[in-house]
Amino acid sequence: MKLQDIKCIGVMGAGVMGAGISEVAIAAGYKVVARDLTKEILARAKDNIINGHFGLKGAVERGKMTQEQLENAMANLTLTTDVEDLKNCDIIMETIGGGPSGQVENKDIKLKVFAELDRVVKKGAIFASNTSKFTIADLAAVTTRKQSFIGMHWFSPAVAMKIVEVVWTPDTTEATIQLIEALSEKLGKTHVRVKDVPGDMAHVGMRVMNAAREEAQKIVEQGICTAEGVDIIMMGGFNWPLGPIGTGLSNRASWDQKKQG
């Protein structure tokens, strides 16, 4: 498959990340089919895409796109609760959360979803997971398309953050890697290749951030500095947009805090 062969992108999961990725893709001219469990979730996703902090309406107001371009983008979007509607997509981007467990991500759920998608989606389609944590090879193992299975980890908020980690396994073909790199560029993102590793150790961005967060917490626990002080030092001294203690609530929650501040 070549970049020009990608006409329709399926997004499995229409939460924070799924809505953001869908918005980027439809604005770039791709047809998108976004699937989630309920109409209520899909309605929230649509509202976020149009009216959210990084939504298309705001882009029009800032002169980044025209009203006609907004309408054309929304015409590219299909929202559905039926997984069968993903069957003809050229690439599937999985962005599902942790479900009732309350976790950010749940590996068992992802494995079940990918096994189902493998049965439903056409054989030539690429599968990409947005997981920030789980080993890509483990997710690919429940499918019959290990060679065309890859990690495509976006950062939150997907519309604003410029980096995509392209996570390859020993089975991922070079052609698949290059295709995802080309797609990332088409979507306005900078891509970095990352080797998949066993043990659900997370990819580069989250490993470095987790290490910084753990060290920051040790500093606070030892009475060396307050949590607020650590954040101020890192934000003012190293120009971090958020401090490591603030991001401990989760990337998404911290971003919301920044917007409210």
N, C-alpha and C positions, 0 to 999 in steps of 0.2 A: 504494500500500500504506500502511496506517495501522499504528500501533503495535499495536493489538489484533489485527491480522492476522498478526503474527509469533507462530507457535506452536512452530516448530522451528528451531534454530540449528545450522548445520553448521560444524564447526571442522576446518579442513584443516591437520593437523600437531598432534601430541599431545606435543610436547616441553615445556619449561619454561613457555613462554607459552601454548601450546595447552591444557595441563592447567589452568593457572591461570584462563584465560578460561572454560573449560568448567565449572570449579568455581563461579565466580561466577554463570554462567548457570543451572546446575541448581539452585543455592541460591535463585535468584530465581523459580524455578518453570517455567523453560523446558525443553522437550525439547531435548536436545543429541545430535547424532551427530558423534563425533570420529573422524577417520580418520588413520591413519598406515601406514607400510609393513610393520611386523611386529607380531606378537602380543607380543613382548618389550617393544617400545616402549609399546604400549598397556597392558601390565601395570604398567609403571613409572608411567605416567600415572595409572592408577587408584589405585595405592598412594600417590602424592603427593597426590591429591585427598582421600583418606581420612586418611592418616597423616603427611603432610608437615608442615613447620613451620607452615604456614598452612592445614592441612587441616581437614576437617569434624569429625574426631574431636576435635581440639583445641578447636574451636568449641563442641562439646558440653561438654567438660570445663570451659571458661571460662563456661558458662552463656549463650552467645550463640545457641544453638539446642538443640532437644531431640533425643533419639535418634530419635524418630519423624520429625522434620524431616530428619534426616540420611538416614534410610532412604528417605523420599519423594524427596529430592534424587538419591540414587543410582539410584532407579528411573527417573529422567528421563534417565539417561545410557546411550547406546549407543556401544560401541567397535567399530570395524571396520577391516579392511584393504581393503575394497571401495569404490572411489570411487562406484560406482553407488548406494550407500546414502545418498548426499548428494542424490540427484536431486529429492527433494520438500521439501528444506529451504527456508525462506523467506528466509534470509540465510546467506551463507557468509562466515566469518571465516578468512582465510588467515594461518597463523602458522608456515609452514615455515622451517627453518633452511638452512644452507649445504650440507648433504649431505656427500659424501666430501671435498670441497674443504677442509673444516675452517673455512670462513668462517662468520661469524655469519649472514649472508644471502647468497644467490646469485641474481642477477637472472635468469640464463638458466633456472634451475630454476623460478623463479616464473612466468616467461612461459609455459613449457611446461605448468605446472600450471593456470594460468588458461585457457589455450586448451582444455585437456581439460575443465575444469569447465564452460566455456561450452557445450560440446557435451552434457554430461551433465545439468546442473542445469536445472530448469524455467525458462522464459523470464522469469517475473515476479520471480524472486529477486534480491535485492541482493547484490552482491559487495563485500566490504570487505577491505582488506589491512592487516595489522598492521606493515608495514615501517616501520622508523625511518629509512630511508636513501633508498630508491629513489623516483623520480618516479612518482606515481600514474597520470598520463596515459599513461606508457609501458606500464604493466601493463594498463591498460584497453584499450590499442590492439589487443591480440590477441583481444579479445572483441567480441561484438555488442551489448553493453549498457553503452556508455560513460556514458549518462545515469544509470544506476543503479550506477555503480562509484565507490567512495570509499575514502579512507584512514581507518582507525580504529586509531590507534596507542595501544596500552596501554603502561604502564611496568611494569617488573619489580620486585618480584613483583606479578602482576596482581591477586591477591586483596587486597593491602594498599594499593597505590598508588591514589590517588583521581582522577588526571587521565587523560583521554582526549583526544588531539588528533584532531579531525575535519577531515580533509584533503580539500578539494574542488578539482576541476579545472574548467576552463571548460565542460566537458560535463556535469558533475554537476548534476542538477536541484535546485532549492530544496527540493522535496518530499523528495528522498533525504537531503539534509543534515539537514532537520528530523526526519526519521524516525530517523536515527542519533543525533541529539542526544537525542531522546525515549527511545530505547533505552538510551543511556548513563545517563540519569537513573534509568530503571527498574532498571538494574544497580548503582545506587549510586555512579555516577561523575560527576565534574564535567567538562564538556566545554568545549573551546575551539576555535573555528574557525581553521583554518590554510590559507592559500592554497598550492596545489601549485605548485612551481617546477621548471623543467627542470634537468638536469645532475646528478641524484642527489646533491643537496647536503644531504640529511637535513632533518628537520622542525625545529621551533623548539627543543624540549627538547634534542635531541642536538647541534644546532649550537651552542647556548650552552654545553653541557657540554664539547663538543670544544674550543671556544675556551678555556675555563677550563683544561682539561687541558693544552693546548699551551703556554699561558702559564706554568703551573705547572712544566712540564718545562723551559722556558727558564730559569726562576729556579734550578732545581736545577743545570742544566748550567753556568750562569754562576757557580756557587759561592756564591750569595747565601744560600741556605738548603738544608737537607737535605730530602729527600722527606718524611720523617716530620714535619719541622717545618712544611712547607707544609700537610700534612693537618691537623695539630694547630691551626694558625692558623685555617684555614677552618672546621673543626668547632667550635672553641671560640669563635672571634670572630664567626662568622656563623650558628652553630647548624646547619651542614650535618651530616646524619647520617653522611656519608662524605666524605673528602677527595678532591680531584681526582686526586692521584697514585694513591691506592688504587683509584679507579674505573677506572684505566687498564687493569686486568686484564680488565675487562668489568663491566657493571652486575651481572650475575648472580654472577660470582665474588666481587665485592666484597661483595655482600649475604651470601654464604655466609661470608665472612671475619668480617663483623659478627656473624653468628649464633654463630660459634665463639668470638668474643672475649669 
